[in-house]
Amino acid sequence: MDSSDSSKPAPSPKAPKRKAERAGEDAFDLWLQRGLHQLYDDVAAEPIPPELMRLIEEDRSRRGK
């Protein structure tokens, strides 16, 4: 049988994924989420510097007019 045999339909792009593929994606998503939290939670918890808050407030007052 040659590789151009069209007896088998090509998988549809919208075909449901197999459980193993979904499980692999779920595991990767969990790993990525945990890694990002490990790296950035401390930074996200830091207070916003006063100078940056002043700039934000100035911008808000300009847009409100």
PDB file of N, CA, C and O in Angstrom:
ATOM      1  N   MET A   1       0.838  -1.162   0.000  1.00  0.00           N
ATOM      2  CA  MET A   1       0.000   0.000   0.000  1.00  0.00           C
ATOM      3  C   MET A   1       0.889   1.234   0.000  1.00  0.00           C
ATOM      4  O   MET A   1       1.825   1.312   0.796  1.00  0.00           O
ATOM      5  N   ASP A   2       0.620   2.203  -0.877  1.00  0.00           N
ATOM      6  CA  ASP A   2       1.457   3.394  -0.907  1.00  0.00           C
ATOM      7  C   ASP A   2       0.891   4.480  -0.007  1.00  0.00           C
ATOM      8  O   ASP A   2      -0.236   4.374   0.477  1.00  0.00           O
ATOM      9  N   SER A   3       1.676   5.520   0.211  1.00  0.00           N
ATOM     10  CA  SER A   3       1.299   6.564   1.158  1.00  0.00           C
ATOM     11  C   SER A   3       0.180   7.456   0.639  1.00  0.00           C
ATOM     12  O   SER A   3      -0.366   8.251   1.403  1.00  0.00           O
ATOM     13  N   SER A   4      -0.178   7.348  -0.646  1.00  0.00           N
ATOM     14  CA  SER A   4      -1.241   8.185  -1.189  1.00  0.00           C
ATOM     15  C   SER A   4      -2.594   7.507  -1.093  1.00  0.00           C
ATOM     16  O   SER A   4      -3.566   8.002  -1.664  1.00  0.00           O
ATOM     17  N   ASP A   5      -2.687   6.384  -0.385  1.00  0.00           N
ATOM     18  CA  ASP A   5      -3.936   5.664  -0.232  1.00  0.00           C
ATOM     19  C   ASP A   5      -4.939   6.545   0.495  1.00  0.00           C
ATOM     20  O   ASP A   5      -4.674   7.004   1.606  1.00  0.00           O
ATOM     21  N   SER A   6      -6.084   6.784  -0.121  1.00  0.00           N
ATOM     22  CA  SER A   6      -7.074   7.678   0.475  1.00  0.00           C
ATOM     23  C   SER A   6      -8.235   6.912   1.081  1.00  0.00           C
ATOM     24  O   SER A   6      -9.309   7.480   1.281  1.00  0.00           O
ATOM     25  N   SER A   7      -8.040   5.627   1.379  1.00  0.00           N
ATOM     26  CA  SER A   7      -9.116   4.839   1.967  1.00  0.00           C
ATOM     27  C   SER A   7      -9.405   5.269   3.400  1.00  0.00           C
ATOM     28  O   SER A   7     -10.524   5.096   3.883  1.00  0.00           O
ATOM     29  N   LYS A   8      -8.418   5.821   4.077  1.00  0.00           N
ATOM     30  CA  LYS A   8      -8.626   6.317   5.436  1.00  0.00           C
ATOM     31  C   LYS A   8      -8.832   7.829   5.363  1.00  0.00           C
ATOM     32  O   LYS A   8      -8.008   8.536   4.783  1.00  0.00           O
ATOM     33  N   PRO A   9      -9.910   8.324   5.937  1.00  0.00           N
ATOM     34  CA  PRO A   9     -10.115   9.781   5.915  1.00  0.00           C
ATOM     35  C   PRO A   9      -9.097  10.483   6.799  1.00  0.00           C
ATOM     36  O   PRO A   9      -8.693   9.972   7.844  1.00  0.00           O
ATOM     37  N   ALA A  10      -8.698  11.649   6.361  1.00  0.00           N
ATOM     38  CA  ALA A  10      -7.773  12.452   7.163  1.00  0.00           C
ATOM     39  C   ALA A  10      -8.499  12.915   8.412  1.00  0.00           C
ATOM     40  O   ALA A  10      -9.694  13.205   8.352  1.00  0.00           O
ATOM     41  N   PRO A  11      -7.814  12.993   9.537  1.00  0.00           N
ATOM     42  CA  PRO A  11      -8.482  13.454  10.763  1.00  0.00           C
ATOM     43  C   PRO A  11      -8.949  14.894  10.595  1.00  0.00           C
ATOM     44  O   PRO A  11      -8.222  15.752  10.093  1.00  0.00           O
ATOM     45  N   SER A  12     -10.155  15.128  11.019  1.00  0.00           N
ATOM     46  CA  SER A  12     -10.731  16.463  10.940  1.00  0.00           C
ATOM     47  C   SER A  12     -10.054  17.360  11.975  1.00  0.00           C
ATOM     48  O   SER A  12      -9.742  16.909  13.077  1.00  0.00           O
ATOM     49  N   PRO A  13      -9.827  18.626  11.626  1.00  0.00           N
ATOM     50  CA  PRO A  13      -9.226  19.530  12.620  1.00  0.00           C
ATOM     51  C   PRO A  13     -10.125  19.703  13.837  1.00  0.00           C
ATOM     52  O   PRO A  13      -9.651  20.037  14.923  1.00  0.00           O
ATOM     53  N   LYS A  14     -11.431  19.474  13.653  1.00  0.00           N
ATOM     54  CA  LYS A  14     -12.352  19.620  14.772  1.00  0.00           C
ATOM     55  C   LYS A  14     -12.659  18.297  15.446  1.00  0.00           C
ATOM     56  O   LYS A  14     -13.528  18.234  16.316  1.00  0.00           O
ATOM     57  N   ALA A  15     -11.962  17.242  15.060  1.00  0.00           N
ATOM     58  CA  ALA A  15     -12.190  15.925  15.655  1.00  0.00           C
ATOM     59  C   ALA A  15     -11.827  15.979  17.132  1.00  0.00           C
ATOM     60  O   ALA A  15     -10.864  16.645  17.511  1.00  0.00           O
ATOM     61  N   PRO A  16     -12.596  15.279  17.970  1.00  0.00           N
ATOM     62  CA  PRO A  16     -12.271  15.289  19.399  1.00  0.00           C
ATOM     63  C   PRO A  16     -10.902  14.678  19.648  1.00  0.00           C
ATOM     64  O   PRO A  16     -10.503  13.720  18.986  1.00  0.00           O
ATOM     65  N   LYS A  17     -10.202  15.237  20.597  1.00  0.00           N
ATOM     66  CA  LYS A  17      -8.863  14.738  20.928  1.00  0.00           C
ATOM     67  C   LYS A  17      -8.974  13.482  21.770  1.00  0.00           C
ATOM     68  O   LYS A  17      -9.930  13.284  22.520  1.00  0.00           O
ATOM     69  N   ARG A  18      -7.978  12.653  21.621  1.00  0.00           N
ATOM     70  CA  ARG A  18      -7.947  11.435  22.425  1.00  0.00           C
ATOM     71  C   ARG A  18      -7.665  11.778  23.875  1.00  0.00           C
ATOM     72  O   ARG A  18      -7.096  12.825  24.180  1.00  0.00           O
ATOM     73  N   LYS A  19      -8.071  10.883  24.767  1.00  0.00           N
ATOM     74  CA  LYS A  19      -7.866  11.109  26.202  1.00  0.00           C
ATOM     75  C   LYS A  19      -6.399  11.335  26.536  1.00  0.00           C
ATOM     76  O   LYS A  19      -6.070  12.189  27.359  1.00  0.00           O
ATOM     77  N   ALA A  20      -5.520  10.572  25.900  1.00  0.00           N
ATOM     78  CA  ALA A  20      -4.083  10.700  26.189  1.00  0.00           C
ATOM     79  C   ALA A  20      -3.582  12.079  25.798  1.00  0.00           C
ATOM     80  O   ALA A  20      -2.767  12.665  26.509  1.00  0.00           O
ATOM     81  N   GLU A  21      -4.057  12.604  24.680  1.00  0.00           N
ATOM     82  CA  GLU A  21      -3.632  13.948  24.253  1.00  0.00           C
ATOM     83  C   GLU A  21      -4.145  14.996  25.232  1.00  0.00           C
ATOM     84  O   GLU A  21      -3.405  15.896  25.626  1.00  0.00           O
ATOM     85  N   ARG A  22      -5.417  14.880  25.625  1.00  0.00           N
ATOM     86  CA  ARG A  22      -5.974  15.843  26.576  1.00  0.00           C
ATOM     87  C   ARG A  22      -5.253  15.762  27.914  1.00  0.00           C
ATOM     88  O   ARG A  22      -4.975  16.788  28.534  1.00  0.00           O
ATOM     89  N   ALA A  23      -4.952  14.549  28.359  1.00  0.00           N
ATOM     90  CA  ALA A  23      -4.261  14.376  29.640  1.00  0.00           C
ATOM     91  C   ALA A  23      -2.881  15.015  29.579  1.00  0.00           C
ATOM     92  O   ALA A  23      -2.440  15.647  30.539  1.00  0.00           O
ATOM     93  N   GLY A  24      -2.199  14.849  28.449  1.00  0.00           N
ATOM     94  CA  GLY A  24      -0.881  15.462  28.290  1.00  0.00           C
ATOM     95  C   GLY A  24      -0.967  16.973  28.302  1.00  0.00           C
ATOM     96  O   GLY A  24      -0.124  17.645  28.897  1.00  0.00           O
ATOM     97  N   GLU A  25      -1.991  17.515  27.641  1.00  0.00           N
ATOM     98  CA  GLU A  25      -2.174  18.969  27.632  1.00  0.00           C
ATOM     99  C   GLU A  25      -2.533  19.466  29.026  1.00  0.00           C
ATOM    100  O   GLU A  25      -2.027  20.500  29.462  1.00  0.00           O
ATOM    101  N   ASP A  26      -3.407  18.736  29.737  1.00  0.00           N
ATOM    102  CA  ASP A  26      -3.779  19.128  31.090  1.00  0.00           C
ATOM    103  C   ASP A  26      -2.559  19.122  32.005  1.00  0.00           C
ATOM    104  O   ASP A  26      -2.394  20.026  32.825  1.00  0.00           O
ATOM    105  N   ALA A  27      -1.709  18.114  31.870  1.00  0.00           N
ATOM    106  CA  ALA A  27      -0.501  18.029  32.699  1.00  0.00           C
ATOM    107  C   ALA A  27       0.429  19.199  32.392  1.00  0.00           C
ATOM    108  O   ALA A  27       1.009  19.793  33.302  1.00  0.00           O
ATOM    109  N   PHE A  28       0.570  19.529  31.105  1.00  0.00           N
ATOM    110  CA  PHE A  28       1.429  20.653  30.729  1.00  0.00           C
ATOM    111  C   PHE A  28       0.855  21.956  31.265  1.00  0.00           C
ATOM    112  O   PHE A  28       1.590  22.786  31.799  1.00  0.00           O
ATOM    113  N   ASP A  29      -0.460  22.141  31.126  1.00  0.00           N
ATOM    114  CA  ASP A  29      -1.096  23.365  31.629  1.00  0.00           C
ATOM    115  C   ASP A  29      -0.881  23.511  33.131  1.00  0.00           C
ATOM    116  O   ASP A  29      -0.586  24.602  33.617  1.00  0.00           O
ATOM    117  N   LEU A  30      -1.029  22.416  33.860  1.00  0.00           N
ATOM    118  CA  LEU A  30      -0.828  22.447  35.308  1.00  0.00           C
ATOM    119  C   LEU A  30       0.620  22.783  35.644  1.00  0.00           C
ATOM    120  O   LEU A  30       0.883  23.604  36.522  1.00  0.00           O
ATOM    121  N   TRP A  31       1.553  22.152  34.949  1.00  0.00           N
ATOM    122  CA  TRP A  31       2.975  22.421  35.170  1.00  0.00           C
ATOM    123  C   TRP A  31       3.290  23.889  34.882  1.00  0.00           C
ATOM    124  O   TRP A  31       4.001  24.535  35.652  1.00  0.00           O
ATOM    125  N   LEU A  32       2.765  24.413  33.781  1.00  0.00           N
ATOM    126  CA  LEU A  32       3.030  25.794  33.406  1.00  0.00           C
ATOM    127  C   LEU A  32       2.435  26.762  34.423  1.00  0.00           C
ATOM    128  O   LEU A  32       3.090  27.719  34.838  1.00  0.00           O
ATOM    129  N   GLN A  33       1.208  26.511  34.814  1.00  0.00           N
ATOM    130  CA  GLN A  33       0.551  27.382  35.787  1.00  0.00           C
ATOM    131  C   GLN A  33       1.327  27.411  37.106  1.00  0.00           C
ATOM    132  O   GLN A  33       1.556  28.479  37.675  1.00  0.00           O
ATOM    133  N   ARG A  34       1.726  26.243  37.582  1.00  0.00           N
ATOM    134  CA  ARG A  34       2.487  26.191  38.839  1.00  0.00           C
ATOM    135  C   ARG A  34       3.833  26.908  38.708  1.00  0.00           C
ATOM    136  O   ARG A  34       4.250  27.636  39.609  1.00  0.00           O
ATOM    137  N   GLY A  35       4.495  26.695  37.588  1.00  0.00           N
ATOM    138  CA  GLY A  35       5.791  27.340  37.377  1.00  0.00           C
ATOM    139  C   GLY A  35       5.667  28.849  37.322  1.00  0.00           C
ATOM    140  O   GLY A  35       6.486  29.561  37.903  1.00  0.00           O
ATOM    141  N   LEU A  36       4.649  29.346  36.628  1.00  0.00           N
ATOM    142  CA  LEU A  36       4.458  30.793  36.539  1.00  0.00           C
ATOM    143  C   LEU A  36       4.107  31.387  37.896  1.00  0.00           C
ATOM    144  O   LEU A  36       4.581  32.466  38.250  1.00  0.00           O
ATOM    145  N   HIS A  37       3.277  30.681  38.650  1.00  0.00           N
ATOM    146  CA  HIS A  37       2.950  31.167  39.998  1.00  0.00           C
ATOM    147  C   HIS A  37       4.198  31.200  40.865  1.00  0.00           C
ATOM    148  O   HIS A  37       4.402  32.146  41.626  1.00  0.00           O
ATOM    149  N   GLN A  38       5.024  30.185  40.757  1.00  0.00           N
ATOM    150  CA  GLN A  38       6.250  30.133  41.546  1.00  0.00           C
ATOM    151  C   GLN A  38       7.149  31.322  41.221  1.00  0.00           C
ATOM    152  O   GLN A  38       7.766  31.909  42.110  1.00  0.00           O
ATOM    153  N   LEU A  39       7.216  31.670  39.939  1.00  0.00           N
ATOM    154  CA  LEU A  39       8.091  32.763  39.514  1.00  0.00           C
ATOM    155  C   LEU A  39       7.537  34.150  39.829  1.00  0.00           C
ATOM    156  O   LEU A  39       8.292  35.047  40.202  1.00  0.00           O
ATOM    157  N   TYR A  40       6.220  34.333  39.680  1.00  0.00           N
ATOM    158  CA  TYR A  40       5.684  35.690  39.672  1.00  0.00           C
ATOM    159  C   TYR A  40       4.755  36.051  40.817  1.00  0.00           C
ATOM    160  O   TYR A  40       4.371  37.216  40.918  1.00  0.00           O
ATOM    161  N   ASP A  41       4.371  35.133  41.681  1.00  0.00           N
ATOM    162  CA  ASP A  41       3.471  35.481  42.777  1.00  0.00           C
ATOM    163  C   ASP A  41       4.072  36.540  43.697  1.00  0.00           C
ATOM    164  O   ASP A  41       3.373  37.459  44.123  1.00  0.00           O
ATOM    165  N   ASP A  42       5.350  36.419  44.003  1.00  0.00           N
ATOM    166  CA  ASP A  42       5.990  37.400  44.881  1.00  0.00           C
ATOM    167  C   ASP A  42       5.986  38.789  44.248  1.00  0.00           C
ATOM    168  O   ASP A  42       5.742  39.786  44.928  1.00  0.00           O
ATOM    169  N   VAL A  43       6.253  38.848  42.963  1.00  0.00           N
ATOM    170  CA  VAL A  43       6.276  40.139  42.259  1.00  0.00           C
ATOM    171  C   VAL A  43       4.880  40.738  42.218  1.00  0.00           C
ATOM    172  O   VAL A  43       4.713  41.936  42.446  1.00  0.00           O
ATOM    173  N   ALA A  44       3.874  39.914  41.929  1.00  0.00           N
ATOM    174  CA  ALA A  44       2.499  40.411  41.841  1.00  0.00           C
ATOM    175  C   ALA A  44       1.983  40.892  43.193  1.00  0.00           C
ATOM    176  O   ALA A  44       1.090  41.737  43.249  1.00  0.00           O
ATOM    177  N   ALA A  45       2.533  40.366  44.272  1.00  0.00           N
ATOM    178  CA  ALA A  45       2.095  40.754  45.610  1.00  0.00           C
ATOM    179  C   ALA A  45       2.768  42.040  46.103  1.00  0.00           C
ATOM    180  O   ALA A  45       2.354  42.602  47.116  1.00  0.00           O
ATOM    181  N   GLU A  46       3.782  42.500  45.409  1.00  0.00           N
ATOM    182  CA  GLU A  46       4.462  43.722  45.827  1.00  0.00           C
ATOM    183  C   GLU A  46       3.540  44.925  45.672  1.00  0.00           C
ATOM    184  O   GLU A  46       2.707  44.957  44.765  1.00  0.00           O
ATOM    185  N   PRO A  47       3.684  45.924  46.559  1.00  0.00           N
ATOM    186  CA  PRO A  47       2.851  47.121  46.416  1.00  0.00           C
ATOM    187  C   PRO A  47       3.250  47.916  45.167  1.00  0.00           C
ATOM    188  O   PRO A  47       4.394  47.867  44.714  1.00  0.00           O
ATOM    189  N   ILE A  48       2.288  48.637  44.638  1.00  0.00           N
ATOM    190  CA  ILE A  48       2.557  49.478  43.466  1.00  0.00           C
ATOM    191  C   ILE A  48       3.338  50.701  43.939  1.00  0.00           C
ATOM    192  O   ILE A  48       2.935  51.346  44.907  1.00  0.00           O
ATOM    193  N   PRO A  49       4.438  51.031  43.280  1.00  0.00           N
ATOM    194  CA  PRO A  49       5.235  52.190  43.698  1.00  0.00           C
ATOM    195  C   PRO A  49       4.414  53.487  43.644  1.00  0.00           C
ATOM    196  O   PRO A  49       3.597  53.673  42.742  1.00  0.00           O
ATOM    197  N   PRO A  50       4.640  54.382  44.616  1.00  0.00           N
ATOM    198  CA  PRO A  50       3.870  55.630  44.672  1.00  0.00           C
ATOM    199  C   PRO A  50       3.957  56.457  43.383  1.00  0.00           C
ATOM    200  O   PRO A  50       2.963  57.052  42.966  1.00  0.00           O
ATOM    201  N   GLU A  51       5.116  56.499  42.760  1.00  0.00           N
ATOM    202  CA  GLU A  51       5.259  57.276  41.522  1.00  0.00           C
ATOM    203  C   GLU A  51       4.359  56.723  40.414  1.00  0.00           C
ATOM    204  O   GLU A  51       3.757  57.487  39.659  1.00  0.00           O
ATOM    205  N   LEU A  52       4.270  55.411  40.322  1.00  0.00           N
ATOM    206  CA  LEU A  52       3.407  54.795  39.315  1.00  0.00           C
ATOM    207  C   LEU A  52       1.940  55.075  39.639  1.00  0.00           C
ATOM    208  O   LEU A  52       1.150  55.353  38.738  1.00  0.00           O
ATOM    209  N   MET A  53       1.577  55.002  40.906  1.00  0.00           N
ATOM    210  CA  MET A  53       0.194  55.316  41.300  1.00  0.00           C
ATOM    211  C   MET A  53      -0.151  56.761  40.964  1.00  0.00           C
ATOM    212  O   MET A  53      -1.267  57.051  40.534  1.00  0.00           O
ATOM    213  N   ARG A  54       0.801  57.667  41.158  1.00  0.00           N
ATOM    214  CA  ARG A  54       0.563  59.076  40.838  1.00  0.00           C
ATOM    215  C   ARG A  54       0.297  59.232  39.342  1.00  0.00           C
ATOM    216  O   ARG A  54      -0.613  59.960  38.944  1.00  0.00           O
ATOM    217  N   LEU A  55       1.092  58.548  38.509  1.00  0.00           N
ATOM    218  CA  LEU A  55       0.896  58.634  37.066  1.00  0.00           C
ATOM    219  C   LEU A  55      -0.462  58.059  36.641  1.00  0.00           C
ATOM    220  O   LEU A  55      -1.118  58.599  35.750  1.00  0.00           O
ATOM    221  N   ILE A  56      -0.867  56.988  37.267  1.00  0.00           N
ATOM    222  CA  ILE A  56      -2.164  56.377  36.961  1.00  0.00           C
ATOM    223  C   ILE A  56      -3.292  57.329  37.328  1.00  0.00           C
ATOM    224  O   ILE A  56      -4.235  57.513  36.558  1.00  0.00           O
ATOM    225  N   GLU A  57      -3.191  57.926  38.498  1.00  0.00           N
ATOM    226  CA  GLU A  57      -4.228  58.864  38.938  1.00  0.00           C
ATOM    227  C   GLU A  57      -4.280  60.099  38.038  1.00  0.00           C
ATOM    228  O   GLU A  57      -5.366  60.591  37.733  1.00  0.00           O
ATOM    229  N   GLU A  58      -3.138  60.599  37.616  1.00  0.00           N
ATOM    230  CA  GLU A  58      -3.113  61.735  36.692  1.00  0.00           C
ATOM    231  C   GLU A  58      -3.803  61.377  35.383  1.00  0.00           C
ATOM    232  O   GLU A  58      -4.576  62.171  34.846  1.00  0.00           O
ATOM    233  N   ASP A  59      -3.526  60.185  34.872  1.00  0.00           N
ATOM    234  CA  ASP A  59      -4.147  59.760  33.626  1.00  0.00           C
ATOM    235  C   ASP A  59      -5.671  59.623  33.796  1.00  0.00           C
ATOM    236  O   ASP A  59      -6.436  60.003  32.910  1.00  0.00           O
ATOM    237  N   ARG A  60      -6.088  59.090  34.916  1.00  0.00           N
ATOM    238  CA  ARG A  60      -7.524  58.945  35.168  1.00  0.00           C
ATOM    239  C   ARG A  60      -8.203  60.310  35.184  1.00  0.00           C
ATOM    240  O   ARG A  60      -9.282  60.477  34.615  1.00  0.00           O
ATOM    241  N   SER A  61      -7.573  61.280  35.833  1.00  0.00           N
ATOM    242  CA  SER A  61      -8.200  62.606  35.922  1.00  0.00           C
ATOM    243  C   SER A  61      -8.248  63.282  34.542  1.00  0.00           C
ATOM    244  O   SER A  61      -9.189  64.026  34.265  1.00  0.00           O
ATOM    245  N   ARG A  62      -7.275  63.044  33.690  1.00  0.00           N
ATOM    246  CA  ARG A  62      -7.292  63.616  32.328  1.00  0.00           C
ATOM    247  C   ARG A  62      -8.388  62.972  31.482  1.00  0.00           C
ATOM    248  O   ARG A  62      -9.068  63.661  30.721  1.00  0.00           O
ATOM    249  N   ARG A  63      -8.561  61.679  31.608  1.00  0.00           N
ATOM    250  CA  ARG A  63      -9.577  60.973  30.807  1.00  0.00           C
ATOM    251  C   ARG A  63     -10.982  61.275  31.279  1.00  0.00           C
ATOM    252  O   ARG A  63     -11.937  61.156  30.512  1.00  0.00           O
ATOM    253  N   GLY A  64     -11.117  61.660  32.520  1.00  0.00           N
ATOM    254  CA  GLY A  64     -12.441  61.944  33.079  1.00  0.00           C
ATOM    255  C   GLY A  64     -13.018  63.260  32.592  1.00  0.00           C
ATOM    256  O   GLY A  64     -14.214  63.501  32.757  1.00  0.00           O
ATOM    257  N   LYS A  65     -12.206  64.113  31.998  1.00  0.00           N
ATOM    258  CA  LYS A  65     -12.693  65.445  31.558  1.00  0.00           C
ATOM    259  C   LYS A  65     -13.336  65.377  30.231  1.00  0.00           C
ATOM    260  O   LYS A  65     -13.797  66.396  29.716  1.00  0.00           O
TER     261      LYS A  65
END
